[in-house]
Amino acid sequence: MEYIFGTIVLYAYTFEPYGWYKCDGRSLPISENDVLFSLIGNAYGGSGNNFNLPNMLGLEPIPNMNFYICNNGMYPTRS
């Protein structure tokens, strides 16, 4: 199954699977993540050459589960 860039899911992983970033509010360079930036922009912070991922730490319903955002998949179509 191929996910859409920017999709956020809850996984029972303590590691970052390939193609996913943990939603921990970190700052990412736009130049290396231009597709994801084109979708979420600076909605969660950032400036200049960087943007931030959403920070969903502490919102997990069960301990040791984490929210991840897709950074490898299909670009969503817009109608």
Distance bins in CASP14 RR format, pairs under 12 A and 6 or more apart:
PFRMAT RR
TARGET T0000
AUTHOR 0000-0000-0000
RMODE 2
METHOD distances of the structure
MODEL  1
1 7 0 0 0 0 0 1 0 0 0 0 0
1 9 0 0 0 0 0 1 0 0 0 0 0
1 70 0 0 0 0 0 1 0 0 0 0 0
1 73 0 0 0 0 0 1 0 0 0 0 0
1 74 0 0 0 0 0 1 0 0 0 0 0
2 19 0 0 0 0 0 1 0 0 0 0 0
2 70 0 0 0 0 1 0 0 0 0 0 0
2 72 0 0 0 0 1 0 0 0 0 0 0
2 73 1 0 1 0 0 0 0 0 0 0 0
2 74 1 0 1 0 0 0 0 0 0 0 0
2 75 0 0 0 0 0 1 0 0 0 0 0
2 76 0 0 0 0 0 1 0 0 0 0 0
3 9 1 0 0 1 0 0 0 0 0 0 0
3 11 0 0 0 0 0 1 0 0 0 0 0
3 17 0 0 0 0 0 1 0 0 0 0 0
3 18 0 0 0 0 0 1 0 0 0 0 0
3 19 0 0 0 0 1 0 0 0 0 0 0
3 20 0 0 0 0 1 0 0 0 0 0 0
3 68 0 0 0 0 1 0 0 0 0 0 0
3 69 0 0 0 0 1 0 0 0 0 0 0
3 70 1 0 1 0 0 0 0 0 0 0 0
3 71 0 0 0 0 1 0 0 0 0 0 0
3 72 1 0 0 1 0 0 0 0 0 0 0
3 73 1 0 1 0 0 0 0 0 0 0 0
3 74 1 0 0 1 0 0 0 0 0 0 0
3 75 0 0 0 0 0 1 0 0 0 0 0
3 76 0 0 0 0 0 1 0 0 0 0 0
4 35 0 0 0 0 0 1 0 0 0 0 0
4 36 0 0 0 0 0 1 0 0 0 0 0
4 39 0 0 0 0 1 0 0 0 0 0 0
4 69 0 0 0 0 0 1 0 0 0 0 0
4 70 1 0 0 1 0 0 0 0 0 0 0
4 71 0 0 0 0 0 1 0 0 0 0 0
4 72 0 0 0 0 0 1 0 0 0 0 0
4 73 1 0 0 1 0 0 0 0 0 0 0
4 74 1 0 1 0 0 0 0 0 0 0 0
4 75 1 0 0 1 0 0 0 0 0 0 0
4 76 1 0 1 0 0 0 0 0 0 0 0
4 77 0 0 0 0 1 0 0 0 0 0 0
4 78 0 0 0 0 0 1 0 0 0 0 0
5 19 0 0 0 0 1 0 0 0 0 0 0
5 20 0 0 0 0 0 1 0 0 0 0 0
5 21 0 0 0 0 0 1 0 0 0 0 0
5 33 0 0 0 0 1 0 0 0 0 0 0
5 34 0 0 0 0 0 1 0 0 0 0 0
5 35 1 0 1 0 0 0 0 0 0 0 0
5 36 1 0 1 0 0 0 0 0 0 0 0
5 37 0 0 0 0 0 1 0 0 0 0 0
5 38 0 0 0 0 1 0 0 0 0 0 0
5 39 1 0 1 0 0 0 0 0 0 0 0
5 40 0 0 0 0 1 0 0 0 0 0 0
5 69 0 0 0 0 1 0 0 0 0 0 0
5 70 1 0 1 0 0 0 0 0 0 0 0
5 71 1 0 0 1 0 0 0 0 0 0 0
5 72 1 0 0 1 0 0 0 0 0 0 0
5 73 1 0 1 0 0 0 0 0 0 0 0
5 74 1 0 0 1 0 0 0 0 0 0 0
5 75 1 0 1 0 0 0 0 0 0 0 0
5 76 1 0 0 1 0 0 0 0 0 0 0
5 77 0 0 0 0 0 1 0 0 0 0 0
6 19 0 0 0 0 0 1 0 0 0 0 0
6 20 0 0 0 0 1 0 0 0 0 0 0
6 21 0 0 0 0 1 0 0 0 0 0 0
6 23 0 0 0 0 0 1 0 0 0 0 0
6 33 0 0 0 0 0 1 0 0 0 0 0
6 35 0 0 0 0 1 0 0 0 0 0 0
6 36 1 0 0 1 0 0 0 0 0 0 0
6 37 0 0 0 0 0 1 0 0 0 0 0
6 38 0 0 0 0 0 1 0 0 0 0 0
6 39 1 0 1 0 0 0 0 0 0 0 0
6 40 1 0 0 1 0 0 0 0 0 0 0
6 41 0 0 0 0 0 1 0 0 0 0 0
6 43 0 0 0 0 0 1 0 0 0 0 0
6 44 0 0 0 0 0 1 0 0 0 0 0
6 53 0 0 0 0 1 0 0 0 0 0 0
6 54 0 0 0 0 1 0 0 0 0 0 0
6 67 0 0 0 0 0 1 0 0 0 0 0
6 68 0 0 0 0 1 0 0 0 0 0 0
6 69 1 0 1 0 0 0 0 0 0 0 0
6 70 1 0 1 0 0 0 0 0 0 0 0
6 71 1 0 0 1 0 0 0 0 0 0 0
6 72 0 0 0 0 0 1 0 0 0 0 0
6 73 0 0 0 0 1 0 0 0 0 0 0
6 74 0 0 0 0 0 1 0 0 0 0 0
6 75 0 0 0 0 1 0 0 0 0 0 0
6 76 0 0 0 0 1 0 0 0 0 0 0
7 19 0 0 0 0 0 1 0 0 0 0 0
7 20 0 0 0 0 1 0 0 0 0 0 0
7 21 0 0 0 0 0 1 0 0 0 0 0
7 23 0 0 0 0 0 1 0 0 0 0 0
7 36 0 0 0 0 0 1 0 0 0 0 0
7 39 0 0 0 0 1 0 0 0 0 0 0
7 40 0 0 0 0 0 1 0 0 0 0 0
7 67 0 0 0 0 0 1 0 0 0 0 0
7 68 0 0 0 0 1 0 0 0 0 0 0
7 69 1 0 0 1 0 0 0 0 0 0 0
7 70 1 0 1 0 0 0 0 0 0 0 0
7 71 0 0 0 0 1 0 0 0 0 0 0
7 72 0 0 0 0 0 1 0 0 0 0 0
7 73 0 0 0 0 1 0 0 0 0 0 0
7 74 0 0 0 0 1 0 0 0 0 0 0
7 75 0 0 0 0 0 1 0 0 0 0 0
7 76 0 0 0 0 1 0 0 0 0 0 0
8 20 0 0 0 0 1 0 0 0 0 0 0
8 21 0 0 0 0 1 0 0 0 0 0 0
8 22 0 0 0 0 0 1 0 0 0 0 0
8 23 1 0 0 1 0 0 0 0 0 0 0
8 36 0 0 0 0 0 1 0 0 0 0 0
8 39 0 0 0 0 0 1 0 0 0 0 0
8 40 0 0 0 0 0 1 0 0 0 0 0
8 44 0 0 0 0 0 1 0 0 0 0 0
8 53 0 0 0 0 1 0 0 0 0 0 0
8 54 1 0 0 1 0 0 0 0 0 0 0
8 55 0 0 0 0 0 1 0 0 0 0 0
8 56 1 0 0 1 0 0 0 0 0 0 0
8 59 0 0 0 0 0 1 0 0 0 0 0
8 66 0 0 0 0 0 1 0 0 0 0 0
8 67 1 0 1 0 0 0 0 0 0 0 0
8 68 1 0 0 1 0 0 0 0 0 0 0
8 69 1 0 1 0 0 0 0 0 0 0 0
8 70 1 0 0 1 0 0 0 0 0 0 0
8 71 0 0 0 0 0 1 0 0 0 0 0
9 17 0 0 0 0 1 0 0 0 0 0 0
9 19 0 0 0 0 0 1 0 0 0 0 0
9 20 1 0 0 1 0 0 0 0 0 0 0
9 21 0 0 0 0 0 1 0 0 0 0 0
9 22 0 0 0 0 0 1 0 0 0 0 0
9 23 0 0 0 0 1 0 0 0 0 0 0
9 56 0 0 0 0 0 1 0 0 0 0 0
9 60 0 0 0 0 0 1 0 0 0 0 0
9 65 0 0 0 0 0 1 0 0 0 0 0
9 66 0 0 0 0 1 0 0 0 0 0 0
9 67 1 0 0 1 0 0 0 0 0 0 0
9 68 1 0 1 0 0 0 0 0 0 0 0
9 69 0 0 0 0 1 0 0 0 0 0 0
9 70 1 0 0 1 0 0 0 0 0 0 0
10 20 0 0 0 0 0 1 0 0 0 0 0
10 22 0 0 0 0 0 1 0 0 0 0 0
10 23 0 0 0 0 1 0 0 0 0 0 0
10 56 0 0 0 0 1 0 0 0 0 0 0
10 58 0 0 0 0 0 1 0 0 0 0 0
10 59 0 0 0 0 1 0 0 0 0 0 0
10 60 1 0 0 1 0 0 0 0 0 0 0
10 61 1 0 0 1 0 0 0 0 0 0 0
10 62 0 0 0 0 1 0 0 0 0 0 0
10 64 0 0 0 0 0 1 0 0 0 0 0
10 65 1 0 1 0 0 0 0 0 0 0 0
10 66 1 0 0 1 0 0 0 0 0 0 0
10 67 1 0 1 0 0 0 0 0 0 0 0
10 68 1 0 0 1 0 0 0 0 0 0 0
10 69 0 0 0 0 0 1 0 0 0 0 0
11 17 1 0 0 1 0 0 0 0 0 0 0
11 19 0 0 0 0 0 1 0 0 0 0 0
11 20 1 0 0 1 0 0 0 0 0 0 0
11 21 0 0 0 0 0 1 0 0 0 0 0
11 22 0 0 0 0 1 0 0 0 0 0 0
11 23 0 0 0 0 0 1 0 0 0 0 0
11 60 0 0 0 0 0 1 0 0 0 0 0
11 62 0 0 0 0 0 1 0 0 0 0 0
11 64 0 0 0 0 0 1 0 0 0 0 0
11 65 1 0 0 1 0 0 0 0 0 0 0
11 66 1 0 0 1 0 0 0 0 0 0 0
11 67 0 0 0 0 1 0 0 0 0 0 0
11 68 1 0 1 0 0 0 0 0 0 0 0
11 69 0 0 0 0 0 1 0 0 0 0 0
11 70 0 0 0 0 0 1 0 0 0 0 0
12 60 0 0 0 0 1 0 0 0 0 0 0
12 61 0 0 0 0 0 1 0 0 0 0 0
12 62 1 0 0 1 0 0 0 0 0 0 0
12 63 0 0 0 0 0 1 0 0 0 0 0
12 64 1 0 0 1 0 0 0 0 0 0 0
12 65 1 0 1 0 0 0 0 0 0 0 0
12 66 0 0 0 0 1 0 0 0 0 0 0
12 67 0 0 0 0 0 1 0 0 0 0 0
12 68 0 0 0 0 0 1 0 0 0 0 0
13 20 0 0 0 0 1 0 0 0 0 0 0
13 22 0 0 0 0 1 0 0 0 0 0 0
13 60 0 0 0 0 0 1 0 0 0 0 0
13 64 0 0 0 0 1 0 0 0 0 0 0
13 65 0 0 0 0 1 0 0 0 0 0 0
13 66 1 0 0 1 0 0 0 0 0 0 0
13 67 0 0 0 0 0 1 0 0 0 0 0
13 68 1 0 0 1 0 0 0 0 0 0 0
14 22 0 0 0 0 1 0 0 0 0 0 0
14 60 0 0 0 0 0 1 0 0 0 0 0
14 63 0 0 0 0 0 1 0 0 0 0 0
14 64 1 0 0 1 0 0 0 0 0 0 0
14 65 0 0 0 0 1 0 0 0 0 0 0
14 66 1 0 0 1 0 0 0 0 0 0 0
14 68 0 0 0 0 0 1 0 0 0 0 0
15 21 0 0 0 0 0 1 0 0 0 0 0
15 22 0 0 0 0 1 0 0 0 0 0 0
15 64 0 0 0 0 0 1 0 0 0 0 0
15 66 0 0 0 0 1 0 0 0 0 0 0
15 68 0 0 0 0 0 1 0 0 0 0 0
16 22 1 0 1 0 0 0 0 0 0 0 0
16 23 0 0 0 0 0 1 0 0 0 0 0
16 24 0 0 0 0 1 0 0 0 0 0 0
16 26 0 0 0 0 0 1 0 0 0 0 0
16 53 0 0 0 0 0 1 0 0 0 0 0
16 66 0 0 0 0 1 0 0 0 0 0 0
16 67 0 0 0 0 0 1 0 0 0 0 0
16 68 1 0 0 1 0 0 0 0 0 0 0
16 69 0 0 0 0 0 1 0 0 0 0 0
16 70 0 0 0 0 0 1 0 0 0 0 0
16 71 0 0 0 0 1 0 0 0 0 0 0
16 72 0 0 0 0 0 1 0 0 0 0 0
17 66 0 0 0 0 0 1 0 0 0 0 0
17 68 1 0 0 1 0 0 0 0 0 0 0
17 69 0 0 0 0 0 1 0 0 0 0 0
17 70 0 0 0 0 1 0 0 0 0 0 0
17 71 0 0 0 0 0 1 0 0 0 0 0
17 72 0 0 0 0 1 0 0 0 0 0 0
18 68 0 0 0 0 0 1 0 0 0 0 0
18 70 0 0 0 0 0 1 0 0 0 0 0
18 71 0 0 0 0 1 0 0 0 0 0 0
18 72 1 0 0 1 0 0 0 0 0 0 0
18 73 0 0 0 0 0 1 0 0 0 0 0
19 33 0 0 0 0 0 1 0 0 0 0 0
19 35 0 0 0 0 0 1 0 0 0 0 0
19 36 0 0 0 0 0 1 0 0 0 0 0
19 68 0 0 0 0 1 0 0 0 0 0 0
19 69 0 0 0 0 1 0 0 0 0 0 0
19 70 1 0 0 1 0 0 0 0 0 0 0
19 71 1 0 1 0 0 0 0 0 0 0 0
19 72 1 1 0 0 0 0 0 0 0 0 0
19 73 1 0 0 1 0 0 0 0 0 0 0
20 36 0 0 0 0 0 1 0 0 0 0 0
20 53 0 0 0 0 0 1 0 0 0 0 0
20 66 0 0 0 0 1 0 0 0 0 0 0
20 67 0 0 0 0 1 0 0 0 0 0 0
20 68 1 0 1 0 0 0 0 0 0 0 0
20 69 1 0 0 1 0 0 0 0 0 0 0
20 70 1 0 1 0 0 0 0 0 0 0 0
20 71 1 0 0 1 0 0 0 0 0 0 0
20 72 1 0 0 1 0 0 0 0 0 0 0
20 73 0 0 0 0 0 1 0 0 0 0 0
21 27 0 0 0 0 0 1 0 0 0 0 0
21 28 1 0 0 1 0 0 0 0 0 0 0
21 32 0 0 0 0 0 1 0 0 0 0 0
21 33 0 0 0 0 1 0 0 0 0 0 0
21 36 0 0 0 0 1 0 0 0 0 0 0
21 40 0 0 0 0 0 1 0 0 0 0 0
21 44 0 0 0 0 0 1 0 0 0 0 0
21 51 0 0 0 0 0 1 0 0 0 0 0
21 52 0 0 0 0 0 1 0 0 0 0 0
21 53 1 0 1 0 0 0 0 0 0 0 0
21 54 0 0 0 0 1 0 0 0 0 0 0
21 55 0 0 0 0 0 1 0 0 0 0 0
21 56 0 0 0 0 0 1 0 0 0 0 0
21 66 0 0 0 0 0 1 0 0 0 0 0
21 67 0 0 0 0 1 0 0 0 0 0 0
21 68 1 0 0 1 0 0 0 0 0 0 0
21 69 1 0 1 0 0 0 0 0 0 0 0
21 70 0 0 0 0 1 0 0 0 0 0 0
21 71 1 0 1 0 0 0 0 0 0 0 0
21 72 0 0 0 0 1 0 0 0 0 0 0
22 28 0 0 0 0 0 1 0 0 0 0 0
22 53 1 0 0 1 0 0 0 0 0 0 0
22 54 0 0 0 0 0 1 0 0 0 0 0
22 55 0 0 0 0 1 0 0 0 0 0 0
22 56 0 0 0 0 1 0 0 0 0 0 0
22 57 0 0 0 0 1 0 0 0 0 0 0
22 58 0 0 0 0 0 1 0 0 0 0 0
22 60 0 0 0 0 0 1 0 0 0 0 0
22 65 0 0 0 0 0 1 0 0 0 0 0
22 66 1 0 1 0 0 0 0 0 0 0 0
22 67 1 0 0 1 0 0 0 0 0 0 0
22 68 1 0 1 0 0 0 0 0 0 0 0
22 69 0 0 0 0 1 0 0 0 0 0 0
22 70 0 0 0 0 0 1 0 0 0 0 0
22 71 0 0 0 0 0 1 0 0 0 0 0
23 36 0 0 0 0 0 1 0 0 0 0 0
23 40 0 0 0 0 0 1 0 0 0 0 0
23 44 0 0 0 0 1 0 0 0 0 0 0
23 52 0 0 0 0 0 1 0 0 0 0 0
23 53 1 0 1 0 0 0 0 0 0 0 0
23 54 1 0 1 0 0 0 0 0 0 0 0
23 55 1 0 0 1 0 0 0 0 0 0 0
23 56 1 1 0 0 0 0 0 0 0 0 0
23 57 1 0 0 1 0 0 0 0 0 0 0
23 58 0 0 0 0 0 1 0 0 0 0 0
23 59 0 0 0 0 1 0 0 0 0 0 0
23 60 0 0 0 0 1 0 0 0 0 0 0
23 65 0 0 0 0 0 1 0 0 0 0 0
23 66 1 0 0 1 0 0 0 0 0 0 0
23 67 1 0 1 0 0 0 0 0 0 0 0
23 68 1 0 0 1 0 0 0 0 0 0 0
23 69 1 0 1 0 0 0 0 0 0 0 0
23 70 0 0 0 0 0 1 0 0 0 0 0
23 71 0 0 0 0 0 1 0 0 0 0 0
24 44 0 0 0 0 0 1 0 0 0 0 0
24 52 0 0 0 0 1 0 0 0 0 0 0
24 53 1 0 0 1 0 0 0 0 0 0 0
24 54 0 0 0 0 1 0 0 0 0 0 0
24 55 1 0 0 1 0 0 0 0 0 0 0
24 56 1 0 0 1 0 0 0 0 0 0 0
24 57 1 0 1 0 0 0 0 0 0 0 0
24 58 0 0 0 0 0 1 0 0 0 0 0
24 59 0 0 0 0 0 1 0 0 0 0 0
24 60 0 0 0 0 0 1 0 0 0 0 0
24 66 0 0 0 0 1 0 0 0 0 0 0
24 67 0 0 0 0 1 0 0 0 0 0 0
24 68 0 0 0 0 1 0 0 0 0 0 0
24 69 0 0 0 0 1 0 0 0 0 0 0
25 40 0 0 0 0 0 1 0 0 0 0 0
25 43 0 0 0 0 0 1 0 0 0 0 0
25 44 1 0 0 1 0 0 0 0 0 0 0
25 45 0 0 0 0 1 0 0 0 0 0 0
25 46 0 0 0 0 1 0 0 0 0 0 0
25 50 0 0 0 0 0 1 0 0 0 0 0
25 51 0 0 0 0 0 1 0 0 0 0 0
25 52 1 0 1 0 0 0 0 0 0 0 0
25 53 1 0 1 0 0 0 0 0 0 0 0
25 54 1 0 0 1 0 0 0 0 0 0 0
25 55 1 1 0 0 0 0 0 0 0 0 0
25 56 0 0 0 0 1 0 0 0 0 0 0
25 57 1 0 0 1 0 0 0 0 0 0 0
25 58 0 0 0 0 0 1 0 0 0 0 0
25 59 0 0 0 0 0 1 0 0 0 0 0
25 67 0 0 0 0 0 1 0 0 0 0 0
25 69 0 0 0 0 1 0 0 0 0 0 0
26 33 0 0 0 0 0 1 0 0 0 0 0
26 44 0 0 0 0 1 0 0 0 0 0 0
26 45 0 0 0 0 0 1 0 0 0 0 0
26 46 0 0 0 0 0 1 0 0 0 0 0
26 50 0 0 0 0 1 0 0 0 0 0 0
26 51 0 0 0 0 0 1 0 0 0 0 0
26 52 1 0 0 1 0 0 0 0 0 0 0
26 53 1 0 1 0 0 0 0 0 0 0 0
26 54 0 0 0 0 0 1 0 0 0 0 0
26 55 0 0 0 0 1 0 0 0 0 0 0
26 56 0 0 0 0 0 1 0 0 0 0 0
26 57 0 0 0 0 0 1 0 0 0 0 0
26 69 0 0 0 0 0 1 0 0 0 0 0
26 71 0 0 0 0 0 1 0 0 0 0 0
27 33 0 0 0 0 0 1 0 0 0 0 0
27 37 0 0 0 0 0 1 0 0 0 0 0
27 42 0 0 0 0 0 1 0 0 0 0 0
27 44 0 0 0 0 1 0 0 0 0 0 0
27 45 0 0 0 0 1 0 0 0 0 0 0
27 46 1 0 0 1 0 0 0 0 0 0 0
27 47 0 0 0 0 1 0 0 0 0 0 0
27 48 0 0 0 0 0 1 0 0 0 0 0
27 49 0 0 0 0 1 0 0 0 0 0 0
27 50 1 0 1 0 0 0 0 0 0 0 0
27 51 1 0 0 1 0 0 0 0 0 0 0
27 52 1 0 1 0 0 0 0 0 0 0 0
27 53 0 0 0 0 1 0 0 0 0 0 0
27 55 0 0 0 0 0 1 0 0 0 0 0
28 34 0 0 0 0 0 1 0 0 0 0 0
28 35 0 0 0 0 0 1 0 0 0 0 0
28 36 1 0 0 1 0 0 0 0 0 0 0
28 37 1 0 0 1 0 0 0 0 0 0 0
28 40 0 0 0 0 0 1 0 0 0 0 0
28 41 0 0 0 0 0 1 0 0 0 0 0
28 42 0 0 0 0 0 1 0 0 0 0 0
28 44 0 0 0 0 0 1 0 0 0 0 0
28 45 0 0 0 0 0 1 0 0 0 0 0
28 46 0 0 0 0 1 0 0 0 0 0 0
28 48 0 0 0 0 0 1 0 0 0 0 0
28 49 0 0 0 0 1 0 0 0 0 0 0
28 50 1 0 0 1 0 0 0 0 0 0 0
28 51 1 0 0 1 0 0 0 0 0 0 0
28 52 1 0 0 1 0 0 0 0 0 0 0
28 53 1 0 0 1 0 0 0 0 0 0 0
28 54 0 0 0 0 0 1 0 0 0 0 0
28 69 0 0 0 0 0 1 0 0 0 0 0
28 71 0 0 0 0 1 0 0 0 0 0 0
29 36 0 0 0 0 0 1 0 0 0 0 0
29 37 0 0 0 0 1 0 0 0 0 0 0
29 46 0 0 0 0 0 1 0 0 0 0 0
29 48 0 0 0 0 1 0 0 0 0 0 0
29 49 1 0 1 0 0 0 0 0 0 0 0
29 50 1 0 1 0 0 0 0 0 0 0 0
29 51 0 0 0 0 1 0 0 0 0 0 0
29 52 0 0 0 0 0 1 0 0 0 0 0
30 36 0 0 0 0 1 0 0 0 0 0 0
30 37 1 0 1 0 0 0 0 0 0 0 0
30 38 0 0 0 0 1 0 0 0 0 0 0
30 40 0 0 0 0 0 1 0 0 0 0 0
30 41 0 0 0 0 1 0 0 0 0 0 0
30 42 0 0 0 0 1 0 0 0 0 0 0
30 46 0 0 0 0 1 0 0 0 0 0 0
30 47 0 0 0 0 0 1 0 0 0 0 0
30 48 1 0 0 1 0 0 0 0 0 0 0
30 49 1 0 1 0 0 0 0 0 0 0 0
30 50 1 0 0 1 0 0 0 0 0 0 0
30 51 1 0 1 0 0 0 0 0 0 0 0
30 52 0 0 0 0 0 1 0 0 0 0 0
31 37 0 0 0 0 1 0 0 0 0 0 0
31 48 0 0 0 0 0 1 0 0 0 0 0
31 49 1 0 0 1 0 0 0 0 0 0 0
31 50 0 0 0 0 1 0 0 0 0 0 0
31 51 0 0 0 0 0 1 0 0 0 0 0
32 49 0 0 0 0 1 0 0 0 0 0 0
32 50 0 0 0 0 0 1 0 0 0 0 0
32 51 0 0 0 0 0 1 0 0 0 0 0
32 71 0 0 0 0 1 0 0 0 0 0 0
33 39 0 0 0 0 0 1 0 0 0 0 0
33 40 0 0 0 0 1 0 0 0 0 0 0
33 41 0 0 0 0 0 1 0 0 0 0 0
33 49 0 0 0 0 0 1 0 0 0 0 0
33 50 0 0 0 0 1 0 0 0 0 0 0
33 51 1 0 0 1 0 0 0 0 0 0 0
33 52 0 0 0 0 0 1 0 0 0 0 0
33 53 0 0 0 0 1 0 0 0 0 0 0
33 69 0 0 0 0 0 1 0 0 0 0 0
33 70 0 0 0 0 0 1 0 0 0 0 0
33 71 1 0 0 1 0 0 0 0 0 0 0
33 72 0 0 0 0 0 1 0 0 0 0 0
34 40 0 0 0 0 0 1 0 0 0 0 0
34 41 0 0 0 0 0 1 0 0 0 0 0
34 49 0 0 0 0 0 1 0 0 0 0 0
34 51 0 0 0 0 0 1 0 0 0 0 0
34 71 0 0 0 0 0 1 0 0 0 0 0
34 75 0 0 0 0 0 1 0 0 0 0 0
35 41 0 0 0 0 0 1 0 0 0 0 0
35 51 0 0 0 0 0 1 0 0 0 0 0
35 69 0 0 0 0 0 1 0 0 0 0 0
35 70 0 0 0 0 0 1 0 0 0 0 0
35 71 1 0 0 1 0 0 0 0 0 0 0
35 72 0 0 0 0 1 0 0 0 0 0 0
35 73 0 0 0 0 1 0 0 0 0 0 0
35 74 0 0 0 0 0 1 0 0 0 0 0
35 75 1 0 0 1 0 0 0 0 0 0 0
35 76 0 0 0 0 0 1 0 0 0 0 0
36 42 0 0 0 0 0 1 0 0 0 0 0
36 43 0 0 0 0 0 1 0 0 0 0 0
36 44 0 0 0 0 0 1 0 0 0 0 0
36 51 0 0 0 0 1 0 0 0 0 0 0
36 52 0 0 0 0 0 1 0 0 0 0 0
36 53 0 0 0 0 1 0 0 0 0 0 0
36 54 0 0 0 0 0 1 0 0 0 0 0
36 69 1 0 0 1 0 0 0 0 0 0 0
36 70 0 0 0 0 1 0 0 0 0 0 0
36 71 1 0 1 0 0 0 0 0 0 0 0
36 72 0 0 0 0 1 0 0 0 0 0 0
36 73 0 0 0 0 0 1 0 0 0 0 0
36 75 0 0 0 0 0 1 0 0 0 0 0
36 76 0 0 0 0 0 1 0 0 0 0 0
37 43 0 0 0 0 0 1 0 0 0 0 0
37 44 0 0 0 0 0 1 0 0 0 0 0
37 45 0 0 0 0 0 1 0 0 0 0 0
37 46 0 0 0 0 0 1 0 0 0 0 0
37 48 0 0 0 0 0 1 0 0 0 0 0
37 49 0 0 0 0 0 1 0 0 0 0 0
37 50 0 0 0 0 1 0 0 0 0 0 0
37 51 1 0 1 0 0 0 0 0 0 0 0
37 52 0 0 0 0 0 1 0 0 0 0 0
37 53 0 0 0 0 0 1 0 0 0 0 0
37 69 0 0 0 0 0 1 0 0 0 0 0
37 71 0 0 0 0 0 1 0 0 0 0 0
38 51 0 0 0 0 0 1 0 0 0 0 0
38 71 0 0 0 0 0 1 0 0 0 0 0
38 75 0 0 0 0 1 0 0 0 0 0 0
38 76 0 0 0 0 0 1 0 0 0 0 0
38 78 0 0 0 0 0 1 0 0 0 0 0
39 51 0 0 0 0 0 1 0 0 0 0 0
39 53 0 0 0 0 0 1 0 0 0 0 0
39 54 0 0 0 0 0 1 0 0 0 0 0
39 69 0 0 0 0 1 0 0 0 0 0 0
39 70 0 0 0 0 1 0 0 0 0 0 0
39 71 0 0 0 0 0 1 0 0 0 0 0
39 73 0 0 0 0 0 1 0 0 0 0 0
39 74 0 0 0 0 0 1 0 0 0 0 0
39 75 0 0 0 0 1 0 0 0 0 0 0
39 76 1 0 0 1 0 0 0 0 0 0 0
39 78 0 0 0 0 0 1 0 0 0 0 0
40 46 0 0 0 0 0 1 0 0 0 0 0
40 51 1 0 0 1 0 0 0 0 0 0 0
40 52 0 0 0 0 1 0 0 0 0 0 0
40 53 1 0 0 1 0 0 0 0 0 0 0
40 54 1 0 0 1 0 0 0 0 0 0 0
40 69 0 0 0 0 1 0 0 0 0 0 0
40 70 0 0 0 0 0 1 0 0 0 0 0
40 71 0 0 0 0 0 1 0 0 0 0 0
40 76 0 0 0 0 0 1 0 0 0 0 0
41 47 0 0 0 0 0 1 0 0 0 0 0
41 48 0 0 0 0 0 1 0 0 0 0 0
41 50 0 0 0 0 0 1 0 0 0 0 0
41 51 1 0 1 0 0 0 0 0 0 0 0
41 52 0 0 0 0 1 0 0 0 0 0 0
41 53 0 0 0 0 0 1 0 0 0 0 0
41 54 0 0 0 0 0 1 0 0 0 0 0
42 48 0 0 0 0 1 0 0 0 0 0 0
42 49 0 0 0 0 0 1 0 0 0 0 0
42 50 0 0 0 0 1 0 0 0 0 0 0
42 51 1 0 1 0 0 0 0 0 0 0 0
42 52 1 0 0 1 0 0 0 0 0 0 0
42 53 0 0 0 0 0 1 0 0 0 0 0
42 54 0 0 0 0 0 1 0 0 0 0 0
43 51 0 0 0 0 1 0 0 0 0 0 0
43 52 0 0 0 0 1 0 0 0 0 0 0
43 53 0 0 0 0 0 1 0 0 0 0 0
43 54 1 0 0 1 0 0 0 0 0 0 0
43 55 0 0 0 0 0 1 0 0 0 0 0
43 69 0 0 0 0 0 1 0 0 0 0 0
44 50 0 0 0 0 0 1 0 0 0 0 0
44 51 1 0 0 1 0 0 0 0 0 0 0
44 52 1 0 1 0 0 0 0 0 0 0 0
44 53 1 0 0 1 0 0 0 0 0 0 0
44 54 1 0 1 0 0 0 0 0 0 0 0
44 55 1 0 0 1 0 0 0 0 0 0 0
44 56 0 0 0 0 1 0 0 0 0 0 0
44 69 0 0 0 0 0 1 0 0 0 0 0
45 51 1 0 0 1 0 0 0 0 0 0 0
45 52 1 0 1 0 0 0 0 0 0 0 0
45 53 0 0 0 0 1 0 0 0 0 0 0
45 54 0 0 0 0 1 0 0 0 0 0 0
45 55 0 0 0 0 1 0 0 0 0 0 0
46 52 1 0 1 0 0 0 0 0 0 0 0
46 53 0 0 0 0 0 1 0 0 0 0 0
51 69 0 0 0 0 0 1 0 0 0 0 0
52 69 0 0 0 0 0 1 0 0 0 0 0
53 67 0 0 0 0 1 0 0 0 0 0 0
53 68 0 0 0 0 1 0 0 0 0 0 0
53 69 1 0 0 1 0 0 0 0 0 0 0
53 70 0 0 0 0 0 1 0 0 0 0 0
53 71 0 0 0 0 1 0 0 0 0 0 0
54 67 1 0 0 1 0 0 0 0 0 0 0
54 68 0 0 0 0 0 1 0 0 0 0 0
54 69 1 0 0 1 0 0 0 0 0 0 0
55 66 0 0 0 0 0 1 0 0 0 0 0
55 67 0 0 0 0 1 0 0 0 0 0 0
55 69 0 0 0 0 0 1 0 0 0 0 0
56 65 0 0 0 0 0 1 0 0 0 0 0
56 66 0 0 0 0 1 0 0 0 0 0 0
56 67 1 0 1 0 0 0 0 0 0 0 0
56 68 0 0 0 0 1 0 0 0 0 0 0
56 69 0 0 0 0 1 0 0 0 0 0 0
57 65 0 0 0 0 0 1 0 0 0 0 0
57 66 0 0 0 0 1 0 0 0 0 0 0
57 67 0 0 0 0 1 0 0 0 0 0 0
57 68 0 0 0 0 0 1 0 0 0 0 0
58 64 0 0 0 0 0 1 0 0 0 0 0
58 65 0 0 0 0 0 1 0 0 0 0 0
58 66 0 0 0 0 1 0 0 0 0 0 0
58 67 0 0 0 0 1 0 0 0 0 0 0
59 65 0 0 0 0 1 0 0 0 0 0 0
59 66 0 0 0 0 1 0 0 0 0 0 0
59 67 1 0 0 1 0 0 0 0 0 0 0
60 66 1 0 0 1 0 0 0 0 0 0 0
60 67 1 0 0 1 0 0 0 0 0 0 0
60 68 0 0 0 0 0 1 0 0 0 0 0
61 67 0 0 0 0 0 1 0 0 0 0 0
70 76 0 0 0 0 0 1 0 0 0 0 0
END
